């Protein structure tokens, strides 16, 4: 059989004690929001909502078990709280009832489907769940798959099947958890594909998913225009005619580079530090930089990306 990922559970006796929910201090969540620069972007109610979900389900944002995504402004503002599909796997394994699982892809195109098979120690038969590409794929307003679904359709489909399958197989333990990012509309599917993309969208891999209620949206942080207009390269004055820009605490490190060159630099930086970002986070950073009016916007996102990588290194070494 082709395209199978199989993960047997370690041999051990079934636990009779239900797993405890980790204690997540409120300050830990607030420190996380400050570390990624979202403290001032969230309302008091949104912050409380995120803290409450983290504490209720014992989700540690510093371990990338959960994150929050904000998109749009005013009436179009949307907030999503998202978990990675790995969180479902860890929680299921922690119950002591998981006895191995596997996933596979069958077919191609719109007929492609992902199948996940989950074995529980207290069930006599394995549980199977399948998801079709035609039903799960996220599309832009033009009808084409979004960038992530175009570049990684099999992986995205597998994530949907795994997330849905484990919620169904472990409803008591996983019911109510926010969704994985592959299960909900992202910024691209809501805003549509840009008519004049100034650069190719990076491939990327976000840990964010559904809102607390159901399958609300989207990527990280606000200030994204619903229908951004790309600025032609000719409209950008030569960098040498602009005074050095001071932003986020230090001078413009690339005063000779034009806006398009900075965008390419940002893309390469995100690629080189792939593991420091979730899919939605990375996509949001690049989209925000891509539709900046001037070099300052791109430089700001480059500086922000460097800060994320530094914070990730600190957490990894702690």
N, C-alpha and C positions, 0 to 999 in steps of 0.2 A: 504494500500500500504506500502511496506517495505522500510526501509533505507531512509527515507525522512528527509531532513533538510529544514525547511521552515522559512523564515525571512520576515515578513510583514513590510512594510515601515511605519514610524510614520504618523499619520494623520496631514495634513497641506495643505495649499493652494499652488498650483503650482507657482513656482517663474517665473517671466517674465524677470528677470535680469540674464544674463548668469554668471555663477560662475567665480570669478577672479582667476587667477593663482597666487599662493603664491610667494612672492619674496624670493628667496634663494640667499643670498650673496655668492660671490665666496669664501670668507674666511671661511665660514661655511663648505663648501665642502672640502677645503684644511685642515681644522682642523680635519675633520672626517678621511681623508686619513692618517693624522699623528697619530691619535689616534689608528688606527688599524694596524699601521706599514707598510703602503703601499706606502708612499711617495717616498722612494728610489727605489721601485720595478717597478714603472710605468715610462714610457717615458713621455716627455713633451707633446707629441701629445695625449697620452692616458689620461693623467691628464686633458688636455683641453677638450677632448671628454667627459669625465665623468662630469666635471663642466658644460659644455654646455647643456648636457641632463638634469641634475638636475635643471638648471636655466630655460630651455625652458619649462619643464613640471611642474615646481614647486615642485620637489621631494626632501624631506628632508632626507638625509641618516641617521641622528641621530635618526629619528623616524622609521627607518627600512622600509622606503618606497622604497628604492633603494639601491643597492650596486654593486660593481664591482668585477669581478672574473678574475684572471689571471692564465693561465696554460701553462706549457711547456717552452722551451727555443729555441732561434734561429729561424729556419724556422718553427718549430712546435708551437711557441708561439701563444697563442690565448687569446683574451680579450672579456669578456661579461659584459654587463651592465644589471642588473636583477632587477625586481620589484616583490614584493609579491602579491599574488592574492587579499589580503586584500586592496591593493591600488586601484584596480579596483572597489571594492565595495564602498569604501569611495568616490571615484570620481563620481561614478554613483549616489550615494545618495545625493551628494552635488548639483547636477543639479536640484533637486526638482521634477524630472520626474519619479523617481523610485517609484513604488507602490507595492513593495514586490517581493520576489523571492523564489524559492525552488530548491533543488537538490535531486536526488535519484540515487540509484544503482540498476540495474536489471541484472539478469543472473550471470554467474560465469565463471571462466577460461578465455580463449581467447574470448568467446562470451559475457563476461561481458561488460556492457556499463553504462556510467554515463549520466544522463539527467538533464539539468538545465532549469527551466522555469522562465522567467523574465516578470514582469508586468510593463508597462509604463503608466503613467497617460494620455498620449496623443495618446495611441494606443488602438483600440477597442478590440483587441485580444492579449493574452499573446504570448511571443516569446519563442519557445522551441529550444534547441540545444542539440544534443547527440554526444558522443564520445565513440568509441569502444576501449577496452583494447588492442586488437590485433594491432590496428593502432597507438596507443599513447604510448605504453610501450617502455621504453628505455632498450636496451639489451647490454650485453657485447659482445665481439667478438666471444665468444663461443656460443652465442645464448640464454643464460639464462638472465632473468631480472636482472637489477642492484639491488644493496642491498636495496635501498629505495623502488623500485617497488616490490621487493620480500617481504619486511616486511610490507609495507603499500600500497598495490595495489589499494584498494578502495579509500583511501584518495588521493593518487596521481592522480587517474583517475578523481575524483571529481574536483580537482584543475585545471586540464586541461580543463574540461568542463566549469567550472565557468569562467576561464580566457578568453577562446575563446568566450563563450556566451555573456559576458558583452562587449567585444570589438565589437561584431557584433550588439548588441542591442544599444550601445552608440558609434557609429563610430566617430562622431564629437568630443566627449569629450575624448574618450580613444584611438582613432586611433593614431598610431605612438609610443605609450608607449612601452618600452621594455617588453619582455615576462616574465612569471613566470618561476621559476626554473624547474618545472615539465615538461615544454614543450620543453626543449632543451637537447641535449646530455650532459652528465656529464663526469667527469674524468674516471669513470669506464667503460662507454660505449665506450669511445675513446681508452683507453689503454688496455681494456680487463681485465678479472679476473686474479689476481695473481695466479701462479701455486702453491706456497707454502705460504698460508696466515699464519702468525705467531700467529694471534689472531683473534677472531670473530669481525666483523665490528659492531660498536655500532648502535643502531636503529635510533636515531636522528630524528630531525624534520625539514638555509640559507637561511634568506633572503637573491642569485643572479639569472637572466634569460637572454634572448637573447642579442646578441650584438645590437648595434644601427642599424645595417643594417637589418639583418634577424635573422635566428636561428643559429648563431654561438654558441660556447660552454660556459663555464665550471666553475670549482671551483676556490676558492680564492688562489691567490698568485702563483708565479712560483717555479722553482727548482724541479719539479717533473719529475723523469726520465720516459720516455715512457714505458720501460720494466724493472721496478725495480727488483732487486734480493734480496730476503729475506735473512738475515744473520742468519745462524743456531745459536741456543743458545750456542752450544759448542764452537763456534768461538769467543764468547765474553769473554774476560778475566775477572776473578773475580773482582768485584767492589773494593774490598779491596786492590788490587794491583795497582789501578789507583789513581793518586793524585786527590784531590778534583777539580772539574771543575768549573771555574769561567765563568758565562755567564749572559748576560743581567743584569749585575749590582749586582749579589749576588752569594754566594757560593752554591755549590751542596748541596741541602737540604736532599738528600737521598743517602749518600755515600755507604751504605751497600746494596743497591738494585741493582740487575742485570737488564739488559735491558728489558727482558720480564716482570719483575715485575713492572718496571716503565711504561711499555705500559698498563698494567692492571690498574695501578693507574690513568693514563691519561684517560682511558676509563670510569672509575668510576667518575672522576671529570667532564667529559663532560656530563655524565648522570645526575649527581647531579645538574648541572647548565644548564640544557636543554634549558631554555628560553633565555639565553644570546647569543645563536648562531642560525644562520639560518641553513637550511639543508646542503647547499653546503659548508658553512664555516666549520661546524662541521666535515663533511666528509673529507674535505681537510686536516684539522688539524690531524685527526687520520691516514689518508693515508700517510701523510708526515712523521709522527713519526714512523709508521709501517715499512717504508723502510729506516729508518736511518741506517747509517753504525755502529754507536756506541751509547752509552748512552747519549752522548752530544746532539745528534739530538732529542732524546725523551725528555730530560730535557728542551731543548730549546722550544719545542712545549708546554710542560706543563707550562712553565713560560709565554709563549705567551697567552695561554688559561686563565691563571690567570689575565693577563693584560686586556683581553677582558671583563672578568666578572667584574673587577673593573671599567672599563670605562662604562659598561652597568649600573652599580649601580649609578654612578655619573649622567648619563643622566636621569635615572629614578627618582632620587631625586631632579633634577633641576626644 
